[in-house]
Amino acid sequence: MTEEYVYHVDEDDNVIGKVTRKEVDYNKLRTRGSRVIISNNKNEILIQKRASTKRKYPNHWDFGTAETLMYGESYESGAIRGLLEELNIYGISNFDIKFLFKLKYEDEEVKRWYKVYSLIYDGKITIDKNEVSVVKFVSIDVLDQMIETDKFAPQGLEVYKEFKRLRK
């Protein structure tokens, strides 16, 4: 397997260099990622349960898609790649996704700058079982109830909180 190279960025999202994913994990380096919050025409939000084999936050619910950017990849390209790889949503361009906000996130496992996008989508979804075990669209009310009782990936929760704050 070939090494995957990603961005190493500073506190202000300036590129420091090119590093492997292993270096990021071992040294807890800050990287870049893209997230897409997907909704349908019923105003429901897509949530997905991370596969049990995922190293970080297995079996946790998350929002839409999330991708670590490969070195040389733009935030927009990473967002579109995530839609294709995780949910087999293809034919999407940077004109279809709408930039919502940028978020700096950090916990004991992850240090990342995210650009968060939205997509309205009612088409077919086919999950990659190595990435995702379940997907479903839920209303905001149901989602808020689930957050109280189910496990969610913490970075996804931060993205959702900012998403809701901006919707008000």
C-alpha positions as CSV (number, residue, x, y, z in Angstrom):
1,M,0.0,0.0,0.0
2,T,1.4,3.4,-0.9
3,E,1.7,6.1,1.7
4,E,-1.1,8.8,1.8
5,Y,0.2,12.3,2.1
6,V,-1.8,15.0,3.7
7,Y,-1.4,18.7,4.6
8,H,0.3,19.7,7.9
9,V,-1.1,23.1,8.8
10,D,-0.7,25.6,11.6
11,E,-3.2,27.2,14.0
12,D,-4.2,29.6,11.2
13,D,-4.5,26.9,8.5
14,N,-1.2,27.9,6.8
15,V,0.5,25.0,5.2
16,I,3.6,23.9,7.0
17,G,4.3,20.9,4.9
18,K,3.5,17.5,3.5
19,V,3.3,14.5,5.9
20,T,2.0,11.0,6.0
21,R,-1.2,10.0,7.8
22,K,1.0,7.9,10.1
23,E,3.0,11.0,11.1
24,V,-0.3,12.9,11.7
25,D,-1.6,10.2,14.0
26,Y,1.7,9.6,15.8
27,N,2.5,13.3,16.4
28,K,-1.1,14.6,16.6
29,L,-0.5,17.1,13.9
30,R,-3.2,19.5,12.6
31,T,-4.5,18.7,9.1
32,R,-7.3,19.8,6.7
33,G,-10.6,18.2,6.1
34,S,-13.9,18.8,4.3
35,R,-17.3,18.0,5.5
36,V,-20.6,18.0,3.6
37,I,-23.9,18.3,5.5
38,I,-26.5,16.6,3.2
39,S,-30.2,17.4,3.4
40,N,-33.1,16.3,1.3
41,N,-36.1,18.3,0.0
42,K,-38.0,17.4,3.1
43,N,-35.5,19.4,5.1
44,E,-34.1,16.2,6.8
45,I,-30.4,15.8,7.5
46,L,-28.4,12.7,6.5
47,I,-26.6,11.0,9.3
48,Q,-24.3,8.0,8.9
49,K,-23.0,5.5,11.4
50,R,-19.3,5.0,11.1
51,A,-18.2,1.4,10.4
52,S,-17.2,-0.8,13.4
53,T,-13.7,-1.2,11.8
54,K,-13.0,2.6,11.8
55,R,-10.0,3.4,14.0
56,K,-11.4,6.7,15.3
57,Y,-15.0,6.8,16.7
58,P,-16.2,3.4,15.4
59,N,-20.0,2.8,15.6
60,H,-20.6,6.6,16.3
61,W,-23.1,8.5,14.3
62,D,-21.8,11.4,12.2
63,F,-23.2,14.0,9.9
64,G,-23.0,13.8,6.1
65,T,-19.5,13.0,4.9
66,A,-16.0,13.9,6.2
67,E,-12.7,13.6,4.4
68,T,-9.1,14.3,5.3
69,L,-7.6,16.3,2.4
70,M,-4.9,14.6,0.4
71,Y,-1.8,16.8,-0.1
72,G,-2.5,19.0,-3.2
73,E,-6.2,18.6,-2.9
74,S,-8.6,21.6,-2.5
75,Y,-11.2,21.7,0.2
76,E,-13.9,21.5,-2.5
77,S,-12.3,18.5,-4.2
78,G,-12.1,16.7,-0.9
79,A,-15.7,17.3,-0.2
80,I,-16.7,15.9,-3.6
81,R,-14.4,12.9,-3.2
82,G,-16.0,12.2,0.2
83,L,-19.5,12.1,-1.4
84,L,-18.3,9.6,-4.0
85,E,-16.2,7.4,-1.7
86,E,-18.5,7.1,1.3
87,L,-22.0,7.3,-0.3
88,N,-21.4,6.7,-4.0
89,I,-22.9,10.1,-4.8
90,Y,-21.4,11.1,-8.2
91,G,-21.9,13.8,-10.7
92,I,-21.5,16.5,-8.1
93,S,-19.4,19.6,-8.8
94,N,-18.2,22.5,-6.8
95,F,-21.3,24.3,-8.2
96,D,-23.6,21.9,-6.4
97,I,-22.1,22.2,-2.9
98,K,-22.5,25.4,-1.0
99,F,-19.8,26.7,1.4
100,L,-21.3,27.2,4.9
101,F,-18.4,27.9,7.3
102,K,-14.8,27.1,8.3
103,L,-14.2,25.5,11.7
104,K,-11.1,24.8,13.7
105,Y,-11.5,21.6,15.7
106,E,-9.3,19.9,18.3
107,D,-9.7,17.0,20.7
108,E,-7.4,14.2,22.1
109,E,-7.6,12.4,18.7
110,V,-8.0,15.0,16.0
111,K,-6.7,18.4,15.2
112,R,-8.2,19.7,12.0
113,W,-9.4,22.7,10.0
114,Y,-12.7,21.9,8.3
115,K,-14.4,23.7,5.5
116,V,-18.1,22.7,5.8
117,Y,-20.4,22.6,2.8
118,S,-24.1,21.7,2.3
119,L,-25.7,19.7,-0.4
120,I,-29.4,19.1,-1.1
121,Y,-29.7,15.6,-2.5
122,D,-32.6,13.2,-3.0
123,G,-30.8,10.6,-5.2
124,K,-29.6,7.2,-4.7
125,I,-27.1,6.4,-1.9
126,T,-24.9,3.3,-1.8
127,I,-22.6,3.0,1.2
128,D,-19.1,1.8,1.4
129,K,-19.3,-0.8,4.2
130,N,-15.6,-0.1,5.1
131,E,-16.5,3.5,5.9
132,V,-20.2,3.5,6.9
133,S,-22.6,0.9,8.3
134,V,-25.9,2.8,8.1
135,V,-27.3,6.0,6.6
136,K,-30.6,7.7,7.1
137,F,-32.3,11.0,6.8
138,V,-33.9,12.4,10.0
139,S,-35.7,15.6,11.0
140,I,-33.9,18.1,13.1
141,D,-36.2,17.2,16.0
142,V,-35.3,13.5,15.8
143,L,-31.6,14.3,15.4
144,D,-31.7,16.5,18.5
145,Q,-33.3,13.7,20.5
146,M,-30.7,11.2,19.1
147,I,-27.8,13.4,20.2
148,E,-29.1,13.1,23.8
149,T,-29.1,9.2,23.7
150,D,-26.7,8.0,21.0
151,K,-23.0,8.2,20.5
152,F,-21.9,10.8,17.9
153,A,-18.4,11.6,16.6
154,P,-17.4,14.7,18.6
155,Q,-16.1,16.7,15.6
156,G,-19.4,16.0,13.8
157,L,-21.3,17.4,16.9
158,E,-19.2,20.6,16.8
159,V,-20.0,21.0,13.1
160,Y,-23.7,20.4,13.7
161,K,-23.8,22.9,16.6
162,E,-22.3,25.6,14.3
163,F,-24.7,24.6,11.5
164,K,-27.7,25.0,13.8
165,R,-26.4,28.3,15.2
166,L,-26.0,29.8,11.7
167,R,-29.5,28.6,10.7
168,K,-31.2,30.7,13.4
